[in-house]
Structure formats: C-alpha cells, structure tokens
Amino acid sequence: MTTEATLTPTSASPTARQVWTRARGIALALVVLLAGAVAIAVVRSDARHGELDPRSADPGGSRAIAELLADRGVDTRVVTTLDEAATAAGPDTTLLVAAPDLLTPGQQTRLHRAFADSHGRTVLVASGSASIERLAPGVTADPATSLDSTLSPDCALPAARRAGTADTGGVRYTTTHLGADACYPSERLATLLRLPDEKGNGDTIALGAPDILLNDTLDEQGNASLALQLLGSRPHLVWYLPSLSDTSATGTDDERSFFDLLPSGWLWGTLQLFVAAALAALWRARRLGPLVPEKLPVAIRASETAEGRARLYRKTDARDRAADALRSTTRTRLAPLVGVPVTQAHTPEALLPALSAHLQGDGQDQHALLFGPPPSDDAALIALADRLDALEREVRRP
C-alpha cells in the first residue's frame, strides 16, 4: 500500500484555483484600499491645489489677501527658491515663508542668516519643531497643537488688539525672549509670537496656523485685519513657497532619509498598527500546553494516510525517512514470524540470525536490505520497497 502511494505521480503543491481561493479575500481588501487611497489622493489634490499661493483663487489659496494688499500699495512677489528669498530680504520687505518645515537644516540656517540682519519683517507660517528653532532661535514648538482654532489676542501687540479674535489656533510656541509679544494663547501657550530685532526695527513673527491667509477663511473673525497688519507694514512682500525640488544650499549634511521625510503622524500611526497587530497575534495565538489526544470525528482509510505521508516525503525529498519507515515496519512484522520478540526487531544481532535460519540463507542480503544505507534516488527507493515486500512474502510462505 505504501509502495503504491510512493509510485503515484501526485503533487502536494496547491493548484492555481486553490491559490486564488485562499488569496482572493486579501486581494479584494488590497484593491479596496488602493481604490480608497486613489480617491483620497484625488480629492485632497483638488482641495490642496495652490495652497497658500497668492496667485491661487482656490479656497486654500491666498489671492484675496494679495489683492487687498495691492489695494493698499503693497506689491507681492512670489519666489520658489532659497536664493531668491535670501536675496530679497531687506528693511523695506516682508518675507513670508509659507512652509518652513519643507526646508532642510542647511537651508533653514542660510535663510535665517539672510533675514536676521535685514531689519525687515519675517513671517513664519505654521513653523513646527523641524524648523522653528533654526529660523527663530530661542523659540520652541510644542508637540501638541491647539484644540481651538479661534482665539482671543490677550496681548499688548497693537495689530492683535485691533484685529480681535482670529483663527490662529495651530502650532503653539514658547520662547525665552523677554521682549517677545506672545499673543492668541491656547492653554497658556502662544499661537502667534513677535520677536523684535534688537539691532533695528525688524522683527520675526511665528504664526501657528495659515487660516488667516486663506481665501475661504479671510472674511471670518478678525482674520483679514490681522493678516493685513502683519503683511502690510512694508511696501514689498516676498512670498516664499518652498519646494522639494529646490536644491539651493544643499549638501551632505542636508541628506535626509526616507523616515525623515515622513510626517511624525505616519510614524506614530505605523507604531500603533504594529502594537495592535502584536496584541491581535497574542490574542489569537494557540496557547502552549500538553498535547491532548482527540478522536477523529470521521474514520480515515489507511490508504489515504499512507498516500498523504508519501506525498509529504516526496515533497521534501525525504528518501531517507521514507526508507527508514519502510524498513522499520517490515522488521516489526517479520520479527514475530521468525520467533523474535518485537522489542528486539530492530537489533541486527537478534533479527538476522533468526531470519537466516528461517530462509536457510547467509543473511548478508538481508542485512543490507533491512539495515542498509538510504537509497540515492527515487528508483532505488522503489526497488527497496519491492525487495522488502518480496522478503515479507517469502517469510510468510508456508
């Protein structure tokens, strides 16, 4: 029976249909996730088109504030490279940096050197911990953002007092500068900081959120008044839109890894998913403990068991284990037939003499057959199975 199972040209590899049946649930989930990601990307790309761009009339653009400034004699110029922004800094110029966190450390250092002694005004919009300490030394961004978007000024800064409440809630700042104006506090941390220049009339303003500059929120609260006062104090406004394609002032120190480019929220989200997956694995894992024998719910034919084991042996090329199983079973069945206890069936000194006396032979062939080395290939394994079967039939012959 075992020989027939070994000879049968069957394969234990799953068929294409079986693979598809097992994987179709995962494939469907991946397709749904991909479709959702594409849909979100399309929606967000439409919503974020021209964000904080004074040339854009989209809800997230800033064309409205640029038009209001133009009516008051302030000309707005858009720059997209660090070289242009550094060159434009001057006492009669307001330099607005739309996304400071996109700048590399080297670019941040160079930009700060450019406007630090310019005696002009610099406005940093939503500058986080990745940039604020280089662009405004002595200022630290709190990791937790403001829970409220609309806040009251609560400071002596004239521009803030005239504007009143405004949508500045976002990044919150702390500073060691004694002469700084800390406005629009959220839980005692400012969302708007003004740092005066000790050497002149210039200053640096850290604005926690871009809402007061956006087209769709400019007419709410005192946003328009605050934006006009912050950006209209000088006749020229340079609107710097940092770009990832800008290679100005980059070097070996500015090389950033893939993980440096990922927002911190993605890293924390990935960590949380990993912890959740580990907890789910522990919850669903099989508990360790002693093996408990259980009766099979159905009867399985011996031929099926033999065929299944033969397939496993064939899949792993375990000819040595298959040969050992065939020889061990044959020795166990031959021992009682020649008067040897079953406990000594696997001892050549006890089994071979009794087998030779029963067959009236020298026992050399029986030793190689029952205790020899493993077969070298499948043909030798088949030949071994045939010889063992013939030996057992010969012993059983009356």
N, C-alpha and C positions, 0 to 999 in steps of 0.2 A: 504493500500500500504506500509506504514511504518512497519506494523506488519509483512508482508511477507518478507520485506528486513531484518528485525531483525531475523526472523526464519531461513533464508537461511544460511546454514553452509559454509560460504565463509571465506577466509583468506586474510588479507591485506599484509602478508609477501611476499617478492619477491621470485620467483622461482629460482632454480639453473641456468636455462637458462638466466633469466633476470640479475642475479648477474654476470654471465660470460660476457654477452653482455656489461654491464657497466664497468666491470673491465679489459676487455681484452686489451684495449689501454694502461692502466697503467702497466699491467703485461708484455706486449710486450716491453714497454720502460725499465722496470726493467731488463728484460732478455738481452736487447741490452747493457745496462750499465754494467751489470755483465760480459757479454762476453768481452766487451771492457776493463774492469778492469783486467780480467784474462789475456787477450792478452798483455796489457801493462806490467803487472807484469812479464809475461814470458820473454818478450823482455828485460826489464830492469834487470831482474835477470841474464840473459845471459851476458848483457853488463857490469854489475857491479860485476861479479864473480871475486873474488880475487883482488878487487880494492885496490891499494896502498900496495899490498902484494909483498915483494921482491922475493917470490917463484913463483909468477904467471907470465906466459908469455902472458896473455891476454892483449888486448890494454889498459885496465885500470890498469894493474899490474905494478910492478916496478922491474921486474927481470933484465932488461937491465942495470939499474944503479947499481944494486948489482953486476953484472958481471964485469962492468967497475971498480968498487971499489976493487973487488977481484984482478983484474989485477995489481992494484996499492998497494997491500998488506994490504988492509983494510978488515977485516973479519966482516961479517954481521950475527947477531944472532937475530932471531925473538922471541919475548915474547908476551904473550897474557894476563898476569895477572899483577896487580899492584905490587904485592910482588916482582915478578921477575924484573920489571922495576926499582923499588926503590932500590933494592939490586945492580943492575948493574951499577948505576950511579957512575962515578969516574973521575979522572983527565985525564985519557987516553982513555975516552969513549965519543962518541957522542950518545946522547939519542934522537931518533926521535919519536915523539908522533903523530901517523897518524890521529887520530880523537879525539881531546881533548874534544869536546862538548859531547861525549858519557860518559864521566866520571861524577860521582856525585860530588857535592861540597866537601864532605868529602874526596873523592879520589883525587880531584884536590889539596886540601890543603896538603895532605900527600905526593903527588908526588912533589909538589913544595919544601917542606921541604927536600926531599931526594936529589934533584939536586941543590938546592940553594947554598950549601956549598961544592959541589963535585969538583968545579974548572974544570968541564968538559964543554962540549957544549950540549945544549938542543935545538932541533928544533921542534917548534910547527907548525903543518901543518893545515892551514885554521881554526885557533882557533877563534871562534866567541865570542860574548858578554857573552855566557853562561859559558865560561871557561877562557878567556884571563886575566881577572882582578885578578883571583886567581893564575894562573900559571905564570903571569908576572905582578906583582903589579906595578901600575903607567902607565899601557898601557890600552887604551880603544879602542874597536872595533866600527867603525862607522856602523850604521844600514844599510846604502846604500852601496852596493858593487860597485866595479869598473866597468865602462861600457866598457872599453878596456881591452883586455887580454894581449896584447903585449905592454910592456912599456920599457922606457929607464931608466938606473940606476940613473943618476942625483944625485950622492952622492960620497963621498970620500972613500967608502969601497973598498979595493983592489979587493976582489973577484967579486964584482959587476962591477967594471970598466973593469976588464979583460974579463968578460963574455959578456958585452954589453947588447943589448936588450934581454929580456926574457919574457916568459909567466907567469908573477907573478900576473896579474890582478885578483882580487877576493876581499877578505876582506881587508878593509882599516883601518889603525891604526893611533892613536895619542898617544903621550907619554909625560910625564913630566920629563923624564930623560934627563939631559943636555948633557951627553956624548953618547947618542944613535946615531946610524947611521940609518937615515931614507932614504931608497932607493926605487926606482921604484915608484915615486909618481903618483897618479891619482887624478887630481883636488886638488893638494897640500896636499894630504894625502898619507902616505907611504903604500905600499903593502908588503914591507919587512923591518923589524926592527931588528937591532942588539943591544942588551943591554949588555954591558960588565959587568963582575963581579968585583966589586970594591975591593974584598978581594983576588983576584987571577987572573989567566989567563983564567978563564971560561967565558962563555957568553951564552945568551939566544937569539934565533932567532925566530921571528914570521914571518912565510911565509903565505901570503894571499891566495895562491892557490896551489894545488898539481900538476899543469900541468908539471912543470919541472922535476917531478919524474916519470911520466907515460911513458910506453913503446911507445905509439903511438905519443907522442909529444917530446920525449927526443932529437930527432935529429933536432928539429926546433929551429931557433933563436940561442941564447946562452944558451939554457936550460941545455945541458949536462955539459958545463963548469961551470955554476953556481952551479948545483947540486953536481958535483964532489968536488968543493971547499968547499961547505957548509958541506958536509958529510964526506969528506976525510981528514979533518985536524987532526984526531986522528986515531990510529991504530985499534980501536974497534968501531963498530957501533951496537947499540942495537935498533932494530926496534920494537917499541911497538905498537901493534894493539889492542886497547881497545875493549872489548866485553861486551855486555849487560849481559852476563851470569857470568861475573866476580863479585864475592861478596866480594872482598878484601876491608877491611876498611869501610864497610857499617854499618850503624846504624840507629837509629830512625831519626836522622837529615837528612839522605840521602833518606828517603822515598819520592818518587815523585808521584804526582797524574797523572791521565790519561792525563790531559791537559798539564802538564809539559813535558810529553814525546812527545807531538805533536809538529812538527815544527811550527814556527811562521807563515809561509806562509799558512798553513792549517787553522789556527785560523782566519787570516785576510780574507782568501777566504770564510770561513763559514759566517763571519760577512757581507761580501759583498753580498753573496747569500741571507741572511736574509733581508738585506735592499732592495734588488731587489724584493724579494717576497712581502715585505710590500708595496712597491710602486706599484707593479702589482695589489695587492689586492685593494689598494685605487683607482687605475685606473678603475678596473672592477667592483668595488662595486656599489650597487644601490644607487643613490642619494636620500637623505632624502627629503621629501616634502609632501604636502597634497595628500590624496588619490583622484584619478580621476576615476570616474565610466566609464567603457567602455562596449559597447555592445559586446556580444559574437559573434564570427564570424560564429558560427553554432548554431542551435537550439538543446538544450539538453532536453531529455524527463524527466518528473518529476520522473518517476520510477528510472532512473539512478541516479538522485540527491539524492533521498531518500535512495537508496541502498548504495551509496558512503558514505553518512553520517552515516548510520547504521554500515558500516564496520569500520569507524573511532571510533565510540562509542565502538564497540566490541573489537577493538584492544587495547584500553586503559582501558577497564573495567569500562567505564563511565556510569554505570546504572542510577546514579542519574541524569545526564544530559539528558539521553535518556527519563527517566520518566518525567522530567520537560518539555521536548519538546512535549511529547505525551499529557500530561495534559493541557499545555498551549494552544496547537492547539485545543483540544477538547473544552475547556472553551470558546475560541474565536468563535467557530462555534455554540455552544449551546446558547450563550447569546442572539443573535437576535431571536432565535426560541422561547425563553420564555419571550421576551419583555424587556430585559435588555440591556442598551447601551454597546457597545463594550468596551468603556473606563472603565467600571465597571465589566468587565467579570472576572477579576482576584481578585475581592473582595468577600470573602465568604459571608459577610453580605448582599450583593446585589444579588448575583447569586443563592445561595442555597435556600432562601425562594421562589423565583420565580420558580425554578426548582421543588421544592417540591409541590407547588400548581399545576404545570402543570402535575406532575406524581401522585399527590394525595398520597404522602408518607411523612415520618417524616424527611427525609433529612439527617439522620445520616450516612447511607451508602454512600450517595453522597459526604459528607464532606471528609470521609476517601478516597474515590475514586479520587476526584478531587484535594484535598489539603493535602493528607496524606504524610507519610514519604516515602523515596525512597525504592525500592524493595531490598531485601537482596541478591538475586541471579537471574540468568537468567530465571529460571522457574517463579519466582514471577513477573519479568518484562513482560514476555509473558502473564501471567494471567492478569496483569494490562492492557495491550494493548487490550486483548479480552473484558474485562469488560467495558473499555471506548468505544469500538466500539459498544458493545451491548447497552450501555446507549444512545449513539447518535441515534442509530436506533429506540430505544423506543420513544425518544423525537420527532423524525421525523414522527412517525407512526400517521396517521390521526385518 
